[in-house]
Amino acid sequence: MISAADRRQALELIDEAKTKGAHLDNACKELGICKRTYRRWKKKLKETGTLDDLRPSAERPTPANKLFLEEEQAILDQVNSPEFADASPKQMVPALADKGIYVGSESTVYRVLHKHDMCHHRRKGAVPTHREVPTHSATAPNQVWMWDITYLPGAIRGAFFYLYLISDLFSRFIVGWEIWPEQTAEHSSELIRKATLAGHIKPGDLLVLHSDNGSPMKGSTMLATLQSLGITPSFSRPRVSNDNAFAESLFNTLKSRSGFKDNGFESLEAAREWVSTFTCWYNNEHHHSGISYLTPAQRHTGVWRGVVEQRTAVYEAAKAAHPERWNGRNVRNWSAPEIVFLNPVKSDICPATISTGA
């Protein structure tokens, strides 16, 4: 509420502004009040000589449906009686009605219980666990890998093949994949071993492998393999799908690719052949929007800085040939992010130097 002194000062300022030629609308707007409020205050000051807000001290009639103290105490007596000590209001009210007793509705009983802090869950459930957001950053390839499993439809309705796929956070390069007819931690373990061999990953390289919470990701065989390889496992929060957004985005690109068999792959070999072709295209030809439209291979092999310089030189030459077409603007910024975050903390975000998009 605005104090009487502040109201009086506001009226004086508005009146002073009006005498100097200001419009009432503009004067009121500067102080954040409307004309109706100004006129109401002026009228009240003229009639009563005061600007005190009388609402807090106004007498208000007692609600007709308010319980008397003895009625409230009757509810508490019934709730705390041996007969209803372990019963909910929904059990107590009908039981009292059968005896010809009415103390109030269920909602009234609950309201009284809340008022006296007597309404609590009785089950001794587990204490809620707070899980931090799994956030990682990469400044070079082979620092953070992400992986997931997706369904590939088979030729028979209800039959699926399972694509296990690992990609690099910094470059988005697909570093390993396999397709099997089932999901097991053993297949996951085999895939990660092949990927580390192909990527020349050695124990002690501080590689993080991020995934969802499925059993193939958290199986004992898989975790033992990660430990033996010196890889740190990271998992999404339970029931939070966007903690592994890059992997989901990659699967969307895969299933949106021309030639994907929406009607199902005829065999496991056919699915593997198609994914092999996709991987070659994705790594070497696909210009990824999350890394300034470089290809994952350019980013992964380290030649991307030269590519950025070449693109910038092409645009600078085009601007020099026809500067009027740029109208004084700079050429397109082709620079790629130097650091990429997975689920960044807000304080880490600096748009000029990082990438968080899938």
N, C-alpha and C positions, 0 to 999 in steps of 0.2 A: 504494500500500500504506500502511496505517496504521502509524506508528512504534510502537516498544515503549513509549515515554514516553506517547504519546497513548492507547494501549490501557490502560496502568496508570491514567491520569487518568480515563478513562471508567469503569473499574471502581470507582474510589473515589467518583465522583459518583453512580453508580447505587446503590452500597451505602449512601451517605449518604442518598439519597432514600428507600430502602427503610426505613431506620431511623426516618425521620420520617413513615412511614405511606403512602408512595407505592406504587402497584402497579407490579410489575416491568415489565408491558407498557408502561405509560405512561412510565416512566423510560427504558426502552430506546428508545421511539419518539422521545423528545425529542432523543436523541443520534444518531438515524438508524441504529440497529443493531437486530437482532432478538434474541429471548431465546436462541436457539440459539448465536448468536455470543458473547453474554455468558457463557453457561455453559461454552462451549468455552474461552474465555479464562481463566475461573476455574479450570477443571480443569487447564489447562496451567500456570498459575502455581503451583498447589498441587503438581503432580508434578515440574516442572522448575525452578521458582523464577525463570523468565524468561518474557517475552512476545515475544521476538524472532521475527520471521517468518523461518523457515528455508527458505522456498521458493527464494529466489534462489541460495542456496549449496548446494542439494540436488544430489546426484549423479544424473545422468540417463544411462541407457544409450544408447550410440550406436545410431541406427536401423540395422536390419539391411540396409536397402536403400540406405544412403548410399554414394556413390562414394568409392573411395580416391583419394588425390591423383594417383597415377600414371594411374588411369583417367580422371580429369578432364583431365589433361594430354594424354592420348591423343586425347580429343575435340578439344581446342584445336589439336593438331598437324594433325589431319585437316581441320578447318575452315579453317586458315590455309595449307594446302598449295596449291600452284598448281592442282591438279586441282579442288578444291572451293572455291576462293577466291570464285568468283562464283556458287556454287550454294547453294540453301536447304537446310536440314536435311531437308526432304521429298524433295529430289533426292539428297542425299548418302547417307542411310541405306540406301535400296534399292541404290544403286550399290556401296556397301561390301559389302552382303549378297551381291551377285552375285560378289564377289571372295572370299567366305568370311570376311569381317571383320565383327565386331559390336562397336560401341563404345557402344551404347545406343539407346533409342528416340528418335523425333523430339522428344517432349516433354522427354526428358532432355537432348538437345542444346540445345534452346531454353532450358532452365533454366540450363545452364552458360553459354550466351551472355549471358543476362540478368545473371547473376552477375558477369560480367567486362565488362559494358557494351559488348557487341559485337553487339547485336541492334537494328538501326536500319533505317528505310525507306531504300531506295537511290534511289528516284525523286526527282528534284529538282522537287517540286511547288511551286505558288505558296504564298507565305506567307499564312496565314489572315488575313483582314481583319476587324477588329472594327468593327462598325457600331453607333453609338449609337442608343438608342431615339428615334424622332422624337416629341418632346414639344412641345406648343403650348398656349397659354392664350389665352382671349378674355374680355374684360370688357365687350364691346359687340358689336353686329352688324357684319358686314363686316370683321372682323379675320382670321378663319380660316374658309376654306371647305373642305369635304370633298367629294370626288366619286368616282364609280366607275361601272362598266358592268355591267349584269346582263342575263341572257337572258329574253326573253319568248317563250313557245312559239307557233309558228305552227300553222295548221290542218293542215299536212302534217307527218308524223312526221320529225324530223330537221331541220326548217326552223325558224329562229328570227329574231326581231327583237331589236335591241339597244337597251336603254334607257340613255342617258347622263343622269346625274342629279347635280346639285350642291346641297348643303345647307350651311347656316351652322352653325358649331360652337356659338355662343352661344345662338342662338334655335331651332335645328333647322329653320328655315324653308327650304323648297325654293326656291332662288333661280333655278334654271334646269334645264330638261330638254329632251331631244330623243330621238326614236326613229328609227333608221336600219336598213336591212337588213344593214349590215356595220360592222366596227370599223376606223376609220382615225384617224390623227392629224389629218387635215383636218377631219373632223366634230367632233373634240374642240376644235380651234381655233375653229371656227365657234360652238360652244356657249358657250365661255368669253367670246367677244366679245359675244354676245347678253346673257349674264348680267351682264357688267360694265356694259353700256349700261342695262339695266333697273334695276340697283342703283345707278346713278350713281357708279360707281367710277372714280376718276381716277388717273393715274400719280402715285405718291408717297403713296398712301393706306396703304401698308405691309400689303397683303393677302397672306396665305399661302394657297396652294392645295395641300391634301394629297390624295394618291391612292396607289393601288397601283403596281406596277412594270410594268404592261402596256405594250405597244408604242404604243397610242393615247395613253397618258399621257406617254411619254418620247420620242415621235417628234420629229424635228427641227422639223417644222412647228409642233407644239404648243409646244415649248420657245421657239421664236422668237417666237411670239405672246405667251407669258407675259412674255418679256423686253421686248417692245415696250409691253406694258400695265403694266409695272412690278410684276408679280406674282411673288412668291417661290415657286418650286415646292418641294414636300416629298414624299418618297416613303417608303413602308413598307419595312421590312427584307425582303430576299429570303426567301421561304417562311415569312413570319410573317403569318398571316391576321388576327390581332387588332390589328394596328397601325392598322387603319382600321375599328374596330369600329362606330362610329356609322353609317357608310355601310351596312355589312352589316345592322345593326339596322333601318335604314329600309327596306331591300329586303325584310326579313322581314315588316315591317308591311304593305308593299305587297302581297306575295304571300299574306298571310293575310287580306286585306280581302275582305269579302263581295262576290261578283260577279267576282272575278278568274278569268280564263278558263284554268283548269288544262288544259282540253282543247285550248287553242290559240285565238289570235285569227285571225279570218277574213282580215284584211288589215292592212296597215300603218296605214291610216286608222282602222280599228277599234281597234287598239292605242293609237294616239295619242289617240283620243276617251276611252278608258277611263282612261288615265293623267292626262289633263286633269281628269277628274272626281275622280280620287283626289287629285290635288294640291290642288284647291280644298278638298276635305274635310279633308285633312291639315293644311294651313296655317291654316284658319279654324275648324275644328270639333274637331279631334282634341286632347284634353287629354293632353299628353305627360308621362309620369311622370318623365323626367329633368330637367324644369324645373318641378317642383311642380305638375303638372297644369294648367299654362297652355297656351294654344294657341300654336303657333309664331308666328302673326301678332301676338298680344298681346305676345309677347316681342320680336319683331323691330321693331315700331313704337314700342316704349317705353311702352306704356300698362299694362304688367304690374304696375308698382308700385301703381297705383290699384286694379287688380283684387285684388291681395293685401290692400290696406287694406280694401276692401269685404268680402272674405271674412272677414277677422278681425273686422270690426264685426258681421257677421251671427252669428258664433259667440259673440262677447261678449254680444250681446243674448239669444241662446238660453241662455247660461249664467246671465245675470242673471234670466231668467224662471224657471228651474228649477236653482238652484245645487246642490241635493242630487244631481242626476244627474251632476254632475262630480266629486263627492266630494273637493273640494279641489284637483283637478287643473287645470292651465292648459288653455286652449282649444288646438285644433290649430294648430301652427305652419305657416302657409301661405307663409312667406317663401321666395323663390326664390334660388338661388345667384348671388352677385355675380360669380363668376369660374368659368369652365368649362375643364377641362383635357382635352386629348387625350393619352393615355398619360402620366399624371403621374409625376414622380419622387416617391418616397416622402416625401422631405423637404418637398415642396410641398403635401402633402395636409393639409387642415384641414377636417374634416367639416362644421363649422358654416358655412363660407363658400363652399365650392366644390361642383361637381358633376363626377363622372367617369363616371356611368352613361349607358348608351345609351338 
